[in-house]
Amino acid sequence: MAATYRRRANAFEALVVGTPRERWSSPSPCAGWSARDVVAHVVDFSATVLGERAGVTDAPEFTDFADPAAAFRSTRAAVQRVLDDPDTPARVAGYLEGSLSFDLPQHGWDLAVATGQDATMDPDEVDYLWTSLTEASRVWDWQRANGWYGPAVPVPEDAPLQDRVLGMLGRDPRWTPPVS
């Protein structure tokens, strides 16, 4: 789980670092969220989960709006410390995997699209998400009912797998930022 998080965090951090300064206020595919809000969500949700599930009381939150990369790096380090610790209970590591690590590829897509970067997801991540979404549809229905995901977006059955995954996650794979 630690290696998976590290790989996903590397990809997400590359997108954060690659975001041009002037694009942080760009709208994202998450209604009402800017590119900066996507990173703030990842950072703040990580802090909440670390506190509630791993007892980490000093997890960083997204307070430095001037440096989203530094905010993510701080959070990433806190998550990685817990996952790398051999004394972390398996149920805690599993929860971090299912909630924090799982979020990174999809929010990476959100950030990439919002900021004009390559939004192609790693094919292994796409396969993993597809398997997770199709094998646990009851879990996804529950998450949608709780407002954590929007309704599924219809996508043609012959669309690329990444598009079908995004549609199941409530994202329109054809979304582009509005032209100003």
Summary of the structure (lengths in Angstrom):
residues: 180
radius of gyration: 15.9
end to end distance: 41.4
largest distance: 50.9
contacts: 522
relative contact order: 0.15
helix: 62%
strand: 1%
